[in-house]
Amino acid sequence: WSTPVGQTFDYDGKHYRLSDSPALPKPAQEWVPVIIGGSGRKRTPALAARFAAEFNANFASVEETGALYERVRSACQDAGRSPDDLKYSVALVVACARDGAELAERAAHIGRQVDELRENGLAGTPAEIVDKIGRYAEVGCQRIYLQVLDLDDIAHIELIASDVLPQV
């Protein structure tokens, strides 16, 4: 994709060979941002430092997320890249409710336990969720992907939109 228009490139890889490829069509963007995520201790941070525009600590606790970010930041420094070149994100299951009974119902509907969701996701009242998002921000999180498991529960999405989103 970085081959200038009007020029060609060759590639001789393990499975494919290209000769005089014009690398067309070009992507709409100047470069394709890559998100690398995971909890690997060595290889994942090194790959993120080398290739990623964003590192995602998927489904990790606040503490685990902070430790993952530190490993990626260290790998960036080892690779001669500024750790601030990357965005840092987390993906979490969300279960937002106005009270405990509604939370228990939402958790049961997606086959999860409330205590487990509180520990490994974003679960609770809007205020509790906003507070936990703040704790992720304190360890360096810049973006959160919310995994809504019950797509038929429109009231759940509306609650997040009206009571959580305006506070973050």
Sequence and secondary structure as in RCSB ss.txt:
>XXXX:A:sequence
WSTPVGQTFDYDGKHYRLSDSPALPKPAQEWVPVIIGGSGRKRTPALAARFAAEFNANFASVEETGALYERVRSA
CQDAGRSPDDLKYSVALVVACARDGAELAERAAHIGRQVDELRENGLAGTPAEIVDKIGRYAEVGCQRIYLQVLD
LDDIAHIELIASDVLPQV
>XXXX:A:secstr
  S TT  EEEE SS EEEEE   S  SSSS   EEE   SSHHHHHHHHH SEEE TT  HHHHHHHHHHHHHH
HHHTT  GGGSEEEEEEEEEE SSHHHHHHHHHHTT  HHHHHHHSEEESHHHHHHHHHHHHHTT  EEEEE S 
TT HHHHHHIIIIIGGG 
